[in-house]
């Protein structure tokens, strides 16, 4: 088999435009060179629930670094510092040629840097000099992110250069999420400060949210306030007014990162850092004439595809959610999954589950296994080029249940989990769906929740079965208790009555249990009861059942087909009891009295009246015994 170059891309939030642009560049370069790309993507930080984020970030544990030739890290998209540090440590330990985006902290890595400082400085300078802004608020990303830090420093430097003060109450630190824009406006309003002339934002997502919130509050942009962003996203350029922002060569950055790794693998020395230039794009949100408008025809075409894709995805999500809610078993769930997954255009879709994903009775607080993948995985559903198949088990170290047999493939690994419970992962191969669909995350989340619901249903059914077993079983003797006997014996009794057959009932009472308890302790008494129960159980074959009816009382019930059944069962009982006594090497003998009846069933007769008859027969035999002989001399 041909050996193809294998590249791993580690990223978070692939549904955002920055990640889209960079990954598109990586894919373009990889396919030109017939290399395979595996994208390991989490959606951490989206829902802001730590237990959920823990499950999302587990997808990075799937990565077997020994299976790759090179790495491309978009760790600047991961907000969790601990997760980021672990990834960087593993990348260093792997010894693989590694490219990072905007991260100069690791000199062993190749760094593709998009210059942020100058472009942000130009935006701030433009707002001050061109539009006369004096009071300026700033909304930043997290300073642990090098890009956020670089943009914030540019803002501070430009404000200082123009001798404008920076009030800390006018600065808000977010996570680059749209929700941070609204939170920032709320924080600024609660600070009780005057309305600023401008709000500079570290990215477009926060800036657009700021515009929306300000317009809701009655402000006009840019008449009452200037708002600027950074990244020149689709929404920024098509917003009215269009956003003043910064254009970054994202696709080129991804292409360069991939090109550097592939060149290094070919033995060609690479520059340690490549710096690409970003440029400001002035638009209506600062009061300038937009320089970024597309033609109305292009806008209409792109908008149609966007809305149509959204409608199709919403329809898929709604229909799938409804259908999955009706499933009550693994087979039903997989059948529904397959039906709707086929609507996603992809060459291959794999549902990969942990071997123990459906395990019942696990204590989640004590059992840390639920937080990690199993060494052996299973793929119960694989849709491969339209054909449905499955792989019963494969080692996690393989990552893929099916081998890549060609080059130029792009596979997306997405987490399948419920909160921190690690259930498995999905693989979507050769599809635009993970990057282009705005509902990819929602659909994967819905599938994951469905898997968890089935797991809980399996656990519930297992628990019900266990409770039922405990309800009908004698825990000491491991046979039916009185509850179990009543349920099982009633079936035999009714069948005999309907078929006008005969019923056999043996009532057994242990002899000398008190003497064993008094002389040797209750532990020995329990042992004797268990051995007697095993003898009684051995006497039951066919439809016959046995139970512990009381403390030292036992019973056998079954249909009778031969005239000598009484003699046969009692002889068998005594013979097996003698065998047990010969083998246990105890200072006492286990003995019991047995009374058996075989009878037809009249219309008014109950099973308990027949049990009373068998008990009477047993008691008459017991009276003729001398219990003192059941103790052996030591």
Secondary structure, 3 states (H helix, E strand, C coil): CCCCCEEEEEEECCCCHHHHHHHHHHHHHHHHCCCEEEEEEECCCCCCCHHHHHHHHHHHHHCCHHHCCEEEECHHHCCCHHHHHHHHHHHHHHCCEEEEECCCCCCCCEEEEEECHHHHHHHHHHHHHCCCCCCEEEEECCCCCHHHHHHHHHHHHHHHHCCCCCCHHHEEECCCCHHHHHHHHHHHHHCCCCCCCEEEECCHHHHHHHHHHHHHCCCCCCCCCEEECCECCHHHHHCCCCCEEEECCHHHHHHHHHHHHHHHHCCCCCCCEEEEECEEECCHHHCCCCCCCCCHHHHHHHHHHHHHHHHHHHHHHHHHHHHHHCCCCHHHHHHHHHHHHCCCCCCEEEEEEECCCCCCCCCCCCCHHHHCCCCEEEEEEEEECCEEEEEEEEEHHHCCCCCCCCCCCEEEEEEEEECCEEEEEEEEECCCHHHHCCCHHHHHHHHHHHHHHHHHHHHHHHHHHHHHHHHHEECCCCEECHHHHHHHHHHHHHHHHHHCCEEEEEEEEEECHHHHHHHHCHHHHHHHHHHHHHHHHHCCCCCCEEEECCCCEEEEEEEECCCCHHHHHHHHHHHHHHHHHHHHCCCECCEEEEEEEEECCCCCCCHHHHHHHHHHHHHHHHHCCCHHHHECCC
